[in-house]
Amino acid sequence: MEQLTIKELYNLEETIAADVFEGATYPWEVLPKIGDYIIALGNTLPEEKFEKRGDNVWIAKSAKIFPSAYINGPAIIDEDAEVRQSAFIRGNAIVGKGAVVGNSTELKNVILFNKVQVPHYNYVGDSILGFKAHMGAGSITSNVKSDKTLVVIKGAAGHIETGLKKVGAMLGDNVEVGCNSVLNPGTVVGQETNIYPTSMVRGVVPANSIYKNADNIVEKQ
């Protein structure tokens, strides 16, 4: 299960939220902690770089926020990030340095590492996206099972009970998700992997892979 660990998926130097992962082995363990962590961290952010807007919303002065975007707290928008028109940030969201939250994209209970792009019509809920991860237009995370039971991470080496009803996707650094793909609850994608457009993904996808479909996952050459 080593490939599912935080240290195998993420470079913690590429997020303002590195401390929230302390003491955790797997990334989904921090999902229930995001809201409280944002409030604690936000109150320590330097006023020369961040301004507080409304209840528990901290926005870097260098960030670009379009007038039609909606940001509900707790939330932190880090330096040089861009939140575009009609974006809907529902709360418990950390948007990393230089990240892009695009047109009509919705975020809820997420950590976006630096340089993440969710630029066009994406839904990202109860998920963690690593450094430079990119979700193509219309791709989404599905974070609740249809039968409403607790999410289980299912990999070739076995299963891990999360104890959580809502778990979206854990995307490692530099993951590319093709347009109109659906990442089912509890999906984990290793670093440097590409997901083909219109894919329906579930379970664990190894690092340095190309996911064509569930029966055709090849190692990058």
C-alpha positions as CSV (number, residue, x, y, z in Angstrom):
1,M,0.0,0.0,0.0
2,E,3.1,2.2,-0.2
3,Q,1.9,3.8,-3.4
4,L,-1.2,5.2,-1.6
5,T,0.8,7.1,1.0
6,I,1.2,10.9,1.3
7,K,4.9,10.7,0.7
8,E,4.5,8.7,-2.5
9,L,1.8,11.0,-3.9
10,Y,2.8,14.6,-2.9
11,N,5.7,17.0,-2.6
12,L,4.6,18.8,0.6
13,E,6.9,21.7,-0.2
14,E,4.4,22.6,-2.8
15,T,1.5,23.5,-0.6
16,I,0.8,26.1,2.2
17,A,-1.1,23.3,4.0
18,A,1.9,20.9,4.6
19,D,1.3,20.8,8.3
20,V,-2.2,19.4,8.0
21,F,-0.6,16.1,6.8
22,E,1.6,15.7,9.8
23,G,0.9,12.4,11.6
24,A,-1.2,11.1,8.7
25,T,-0.2,8.1,6.5
26,Y,-2.8,8.4,3.7
27,P,-4.1,11.6,2.3
28,W,-7.9,11.0,2.9
29,E,-7.1,11.0,6.6
30,V,-6.8,14.8,6.5
31,L,-10.2,15.5,4.8
32,P,-12.1,16.0,8.1
33,K,-9.4,18.4,9.3
34,I,-9.4,20.9,6.5
35,G,-11.9,23.4,7.8
36,D,-10.4,23.7,11.3
37,Y,-6.9,23.8,9.8
38,I,-7.8,26.7,7.5
39,I,-9.1,28.8,10.4
40,A,-6.0,28.1,12.4
41,L,-3.6,28.8,9.6
42,G,-5.5,31.8,8.3
43,N,-5.2,33.7,11.5
44,T,-1.4,33.4,11.2
45,L,-1.0,34.6,7.6
46,P,0.9,37.9,7.2
47,E,-1.3,40.9,6.6
48,E,1.2,42.3,4.1
49,K,0.5,39.4,1.8
50,F,-3.1,38.3,2.7
51,E,-6.3,40.1,3.4
52,K,-9.3,38.7,5.2
53,R,-12.6,39.0,3.4
54,G,-15.7,38.0,5.3
55,D,-15.9,35.1,7.6
56,N,-12.7,33.0,7.6
57,V,-11.7,33.8,4.0
58,W,-8.1,34.8,3.4
59,I,-7.1,35.9,-0.1
60,A,-3.5,36.7,-1.2
61,K,-3.2,40.3,-2.5
62,S,-1.5,39.0,-5.6
63,A,-4.4,36.6,-6.4
64,K,-6.8,37.5,-9.2
65,I,-10.5,37.0,-8.2
66,F,-13.1,37.6,-10.9
67,P,-16.1,39.7,-9.6
68,S,-18.6,36.9,-10.3
69,A,-16.7,34.3,-8.3
70,Y,-18.2,33.2,-5.0
71,I,-15.9,32.2,-2.1
72,N,-17.4,30.9,1.1
73,G,-15.2,30.2,4.1
74,P,-13.3,28.7,5.5
75,A,-11.0,29.2,2.5
76,I,-7.4,30.3,1.7
77,I,-6.5,31.5,-1.8
78,D,-2.7,31.6,-2.0
79,E,-0.5,34.0,-3.9
80,D,-0.9,34.4,-7.7
81,A,-3.8,32.1,-7.8
82,E,-6.7,32.9,-10.2
83,V,-10.4,32.3,-9.4
84,R,-12.3,32.9,-12.6
85,Q,-15.8,33.9,-13.5
86,S,-18.7,32.1,-11.8
87,A,-16.4,29.8,-9.8
88,F,-18.2,28.5,-6.7
89,I,-16.0,27.7,-3.7
90,R,-18.4,26.3,-1.1
91,G,-15.9,26.2,1.8
92,N,-13.1,24.2,3.4
93,A,-10.9,24.9,0.4
94,I,-7.2,25.7,0.0
95,V,-6.2,27.0,-3.4
96,G,-2.4,26.9,-3.9
97,K,0.0,29.3,-5.3
98,G,-0.5,29.9,-9.0
99,A,-3.5,27.6,-9.1
100,V,-6.4,28.2,-11.5
101,V,-10.1,27.7,-10.5
102,G,-11.9,28.2,-13.7
103,N,-15.3,29.1,-15.2
104,S,-18.2,27.5,-13.3
105,T,-15.8,25.2,-11.4
106,E,-17.1,24.1,-7.9
107,L,-14.8,23.3,-5.0
108,K,-15.8,21.8,-1.6
109,N,-13.5,20.4,1.1
110,V,-10.4,20.3,-1.0
111,I,-6.7,21.0,-1.0
112,L,-5.2,22.1,-4.3
113,F,-1.5,22.2,-4.3
114,N,0.5,24.9,-6.1
115,K,0.0,25.2,-9.8
116,V,-3.1,23.0,-9.9
117,Q,-5.5,23.7,-12.7
118,V,-9.2,23.0,-12.6
119,P,-10.0,25.5,-15.3
120,H,-13.3,24.5,-17.0
121,Y,-16.6,23.2,-15.6
122,N,-15.0,20.9,-13.0
123,Y,-16.5,19.6,-9.7
124,V,-13.8,18.8,-7.1
125,G,-15.1,17.7,-3.7
126,D,-13.5,15.9,-0.7
127,S,-10.3,15.6,-2.8
128,I,-6.6,16.5,-2.7
129,L,-4.9,17.4,-6.0
130,G,-1.1,17.4,-6.0
131,F,1.4,19.9,-7.5
132,K,0.6,20.8,-11.1
133,A,-2.3,18.3,-11.3
134,H,-4.7,19.2,-14.1
135,M,-8.3,18.3,-14.8
136,G,-9.5,18.7,-18.3
137,A,-12.7,20.4,-19.2
138,G,-15.8,18.8,-17.7
139,S,-13.9,16.2,-15.6
140,I,-15.2,15.7,-12.1
141,T,-14.7,13.9,-8.8
142,S,-17.6,11.8,-7.6
143,N,-17.3,11.8,-3.8
144,V,-20.3,9.8,-2.5
145,K,-21.2,6.2,-3.4
146,S,-24.7,5.6,-4.8
147,D,-25.6,3.4,-1.9
148,K,-24.3,6.0,0.6
149,T,-22.0,3.4,2.3
150,L,-18.5,4.3,3.6
151,V,-15.9,4.7,0.9
152,V,-13.3,1.9,0.6
153,I,-10.0,2.4,-1.3
154,K,-9.6,-0.7,-3.5
155,G,-6.2,-1.5,-4.9
156,A,-4.5,-4.6,-6.3
157,A,-2.7,-5.2,-3.0
158,G,-5.9,-5.0,-1.0
159,H,-8.6,-2.7,0.4
160,I,-8.4,0.1,3.0
161,E,-11.5,1.3,4.9
162,T,-11.6,5.1,5.1
163,G,-14.4,5.3,7.6
164,L,-15.7,8.3,5.6
165,K,-18.9,8.7,3.6
166,K,-17.4,11.3,1.3
167,V,-14.0,10.7,-0.4
168,G,-13.4,12.0,-3.9
169,A,-10.1,11.6,-5.6
170,M,-6.5,11.8,-4.5
171,L,-4.4,12.9,-7.4
172,G,-0.6,12.8,-7.1
173,D,1.7,15.4,-8.5
174,N,1.6,16.1,-12.2
175,V,-1.5,14.0,-12.9
176,E,-3.3,14.8,-16.1
177,V,-7.1,14.0,-16.2
178,G,-8.6,14.0,-19.7
179,C,-11.8,16.0,-20.5
180,N,-15.2,14.7,-19.4
181,S,-13.7,12.0,-17.1
182,V,-15.4,10.8,-13.9
183,L,-13.2,9.9,-10.9
184,N,-15.3,7.6,-8.7
185,P,-15.3,7.8,-4.9
186,G,-12.0,6.7,-3.5
187,T,-10.0,7.0,-6.7
188,V,-6.2,7.3,-6.1
189,V,-4.0,8.3,-9.1
190,G,-0.2,8.1,-8.7
191,Q,2.2,10.8,-9.8
192,E,2.9,11.6,-13.4
193,T,-0.1,9.5,-14.7
194,N,-2.3,10.5,-17.6
195,I,-6.0,9.6,-17.7
196,Y,-7.6,9.4,-21.2
197,P,-10.6,11.7,-22.0
198,T,-14.1,10.4,-21.2
199,S,-12.7,7.8,-18.7
200,M,-14.6,6.3,-15.8
201,V,-12.0,5.7,-13.2
202,R,-12.2,3.8,-9.9
203,G,-9.7,2.3,-7.5
204,V,-5.9,2.8,-7.7
205,V,-4.1,3.8,-10.8
206,P,-0.3,3.4,-10.5
207,A,2.2,6.2,-10.9
208,N,3.8,6.9,-14.3
209,S,1.0,5.2,-16.2
210,I,-1.4,5.9,-19.0
211,Y,-5.0,5.0,-18.2
212,K,-6.8,4.1,-21.4
213,N,-9.6,2.1,-19.7
214,A,-9.9,-0.2,-16.7
215,D,-8.5,-3.1,-18.7
216,N,-5.8,-1.1,-20.5
217,I,-3.4,0.7,-18.1
218,V,0.2,0.9,-19.5
219,E,3.4,2.1,-18.0
220,K,4.9,5.2,-19.5
221,Q,8.0,4.6,-21.6
